[in-house]
Amino acid sequence: MVRSTANNVNYRDLPPCKIVPLLADEGKYIASESTFYRVLCAENQLAHRQLSRPAKHRCPEAYEANGPNQVWSWDISYLPTRVAGLYFYLYIIVDIYSRKIVGFSVHEQELASHAANLITQAFLDEGVSMVQLVMHSDNGVPMKGATMLATLEKLGVVPSFSRPSVSDDNPYSEALFRTAKYHPSFPMLDKC
């Protein structure tokens, strides 16, 4: 009875924690929630039952840098100031082979247009040829913005993105931000 109810057209996409309350609303009691789970598990039907299955995120494609200007990593981080609530945004691009900072800028706003201008300037300053460079970043709004992606396409740069909510996929930029923010010359905030 539990299996046939769980496979009914009205309940087949729902987990037991939603089936039992719906049955209770109809005034029916077939089994407890734990019994539903146990029976479905025994029948190997306990996989994700909802129509909207969670997206599976794979590791980003691995790129190897055998020389300078092959793979760049870039990111944006906020820099606190002495004024409460006021931040500046540090845009930084680092070549992962040489660890050279090939471009940086500081702005009052986090915008894809600032990033596009910085990357274009770094591309020209370093003399990078078309279809030579991979740009790796996280999944921030400026990184995936139409302005940014159009700039990368125009320059012939291959975009690469981290998995959502995984900071380990972009360690070069994150390490530089930590160094910058914890350096003794960085302005310390007054503690009141």
C-alpha angles and dihedrals in degrees: 000000000000093000095046091048093048090050093047113121090247095054107024094102095045131088119235091257087067099035096058095053091047090052089048090053087056090049094250128130116188103154142328122278092253090052090052089052092047094049094045091047091052089051091047091241098120096099117120102304102188123100091233101064116190115263116254115228120202128200112274116262110276116241122192122213112210093171142003123301096024101101125019126185120205139177145158126238133178121243116207119224134204089264112083112244095012117114137172123210121231114207112195136178120193130186104229095209099054097018086229116153100235095181143002140166139173122223139171092234137043104236135156090227091061090050092047091052092048094049092047090051093047090047091054095041092053094043093231115181124227118278092011102099136073117197115205122195142147124264099270121145095252090048094056097033119126091242092055096045091047090052092050091049092049090052093045092243119152111228120221125187136198123238113270113277094002113120093177090076092070104040100148096062093039091053091052091051091052091050092049096047096046098042112118091238092060109106110262117221116242111246113219 
